[in-house]
């Protein structure tokens, strides 16, 4: 079994990438598993939650089946039980996607690999353009003074830099290799990016449609019932507003070091990767 672990900051597009990978029939995209370590944890998570395959998590065949499996194997490690359940019930699935993002969650898989030699972990460091990332935070904070808003942006900009730097070094420490993907690279060059991810995992990309999530079979739990599951979105869209925001452009002058890293981490991945030379028919 192979596990793609999506690492990165919140609001970096992991939910979209997870759901998109779920369009492949060899992939079981499960979203964030970080809070799920026992039958009780899963039971609480399912209560009142939605799933990207159903309107109500209580109707999800996958999660209800796995909960029953856990209750019958209460002494098993949660992640090992998940692997056994998928192997027995979904033999066609070769890859599990965990988009928990934080390194501590990745270490659960790293530790499990010591007892399951044939388990392969493929970390993917997902990085969103710092300007788009800052804008996604800023637009959710109404009624804040301009001064406090400015201070908050400066702090978040430095946080983006430090945390992505930490991800870079930590993933290198715990993994033999990893793949970095820019969220904007994925949005603007979907087929090329997805080809690269599957090539990284030594698998073939079987996804054929790139403008919609409607055929995704992802099972990501969401505890905000008011939000529609991503798979119901008819078309993948990108918010370009930050590109016309003068302050976002001004940040490049204030923080040249951060924006040099932004250029490298977000837009410098597809062309330089050697595996990309074996991929044809780019979009």
Order of alpha helices (4+ residues) and beta strands (2+ residues): beta-alpha-beta-alpha-beta-alpha-alpha-beta-alpha-beta-alpha-alpha-beta-alpha-alpha-beta-alpha-alpha
